[in-house]
Amino acid sequence: MKRSDGRKPEELRPLEITAGVLENATGSARVRMGRTIAVAGVFGPREMFPRRLQDFNRATVQCRYSMAPFSTDERARPGPSRRSKEISLVVRKALEPLIFLDEFPKAAIDIYIDIIQADAGTRTAAINAASVALADAGVPMRGLVSAVAAGKIDGKYVVDLAGKEEDASDCDLPVAYIPSQGKISLLQMDGNLAKEDVKALIKIATTACEDIEKKQRDALRKRWIK
Amino acid sequence: MSEDKLLKNTRDFVAPGDKLVESMEFLPGKNCFREGNGVFAKRLGLVSVQGRVLSVIPLNGVYMPNRDDMVIGEVTDVQSNGWVIDIQCPYQAYLPLSGVRGYIDSNKTDISKIYGVGDVIYGKIKMVNSMMSVHISMFDRICRKFSGGRVIRVNPAKVPRIIGKSGSMIDMIKSRTGCYVVVGQNGTIWLEGDKESFVIDVIRYIEENSASEGLTNKIEEILKRGVVHEKK
């Protein structure tokens, strides 16, 4: 089976990862998955403001995901929305278990993710970019997290759905996976799926995540080893 | 113990989560952690093997204060019995009156005349507790307040490279340019002299090329040449 853009079912969209794209951030990355482009900047660990929110035992991760007004076909309203707040939360929760937060009591790690161009899979591109940006910033982590969405179109399992495919699919299952630990840090599901379908989709998504992780590591090496 | 078990060798590049060894014979050192039988890298950097201890020399990151570190900081606030110092780390440092040489009666003295807001000082970290309360002391003979000169900030992970083995790199820069250069372990550098701009360029060059080998020779050539990048 070939997909609308000529890809095989388990083939990712063209993936391009660049680390260290922002001068002012401690760490940064740009991820391009097909037509989706995400830029992430990490600041810190730095002093936590306001002070009343400081956690005396561990660092606090603050994540902000937002879409540029020009990222979609129709103008996206700038500023926080219900959707961006939800995605900020899930991205933070996907990354938090990876970070050695207890090494930085009272501090804050700020992650800012901007979607420059959107064509489905923005939360997975955001996680991929944020993970590379955190590593680039020298934040101690248990591993890199990679994310991809899997779905079912006409009874076939596919990974990394593009915009048109997402509209045509029966379901969408974004998965964030830590290949070095063999653990899943985010699993969401949109649509109805049988138990077997979920298992099969997780399997192809985690395999795809392993490929993404290799590219993430290559991007970091390219940035630091000249 | 056998070194052939190592999955990564000395000076190999590693990213977080990279497995260094799958054996209980080796111990996780700085920037490494153990998971099961394996030792993994915690941060992005270069591997260092010292006997049984595996560690990672980081390539980027913020400065975390340690006792006895010499740091350069800026006074950001003057309080009744001390000064608040910004030392470019996630925590503010405090210089109490007891950390300054000589007796100062805070009731009779305007302590902002000793160190005022905006002053840059070179101090020693006297105490860091588990709550990351950082205290600085000016008791050491080399501690002082800077007047004049320029202050630049570099990646704290590159400070050991700028200093060089037992100060070889920084001594070479100082002697060849005639500039006064003081490097704080927090990545803040104070410098003064006729060739300030050239020294800054040299330091930036070291920062950018810290992972390359034979850097000392390259810097020696640059210092001889007098310019960082040759005009084509």
Boltz contact constraints between the chains, C-beta under 6 A:
constraints:
  - contact:
      token1: [A, 45]
      token2: [B, 62]
      max_distance: 6.0
  - contact:
      token1: [A, 45]
      token2: [B, 90]
      max_distance: 6.0
  - contact:
      token1: [A, 46]
      token2: [B, 90]
      max_distance: 6.0
  - contact:
      token1: [A, 47]
      token2: [B, 90]
      max_distance: 6.0
  - contact:
      token1: [A, 105]
      token2: [B, 132]
      max_distance: 6.0
  - contact:
      token1: [A, 106]
      token2: [B, 132]
      max_distance: 6.0
  - contact:
      token1: [A, 107]
      token2: [B, 90]
      max_distance: 6.0
  - contact:
      token1: [A, 135]
      token2: [B, 15]
      max_distance: 6.0
  - contact:
      token1: [A, 135]
      token2: [B, 16]
      max_distance: 6.0
  - contact:
      token1: [A, 135]
      token2: [B, 44]
      max_distance: 6.0
  - contact:
      token1: [A, 138]
      token2: [B, 43]
      max_distance: 6.0
  - contact:
      token1: [A, 138]
      token2: [B, 58]
      max_distance: 6.0
  - contact:
      token1: [A, 138]
      token2: [B, 60]
      max_distance: 6.0
  - contact:
      token1: [A, 138]
      token2: [B, 61]
      max_distance: 6.0
  - contact:
      token1: [A, 140]
      token2: [B, 42]
      max_distance: 6.0
  - contact:
      token1: [A, 140]
      token2: [B, 43]
      max_distance: 6.0
  - contact:
      token1: [A, 141]
      token2: [B, 16]
      max_distance: 6.0
  - contact:
      token1: [A, 143]
      token2: [B, 16]
      max_distance: 6.0
  - contact:
      token1: [A, 143]
      token2: [B, 17]
      max_distance: 6.0
  - contact:
      token1: [A, 144]
      token2: [B, 17]
      max_distance: 6.0
  - contact:
      token1: [A, 180]
      token2: [B, 17]
      max_distance: 6.0
  - contact:
      token1: [A, 217]
      token2: [B, 15]
      max_distance: 6.0
  - contact:
      token1: [A, 220]
      token2: [B, 15]
      max_distance: 6.0
  - contact:
      token1: [A, 220]
      token2: [B, 44]
      max_distance: 6.0
  - contact:
      token1: [A, 221]
      token2: [B, 13]
      max_distance: 6.0
  - contact:
      token1: [A, 224]
      token2: [B, 59]
      max_distance: 6.0
  - contact:
      token1: [A, 225]
      token2: [B, 13]
      max_distance: 6.0
  - contact:
      token1: [A, 225]
      token2: [B, 211]
      max_distance: 6.0
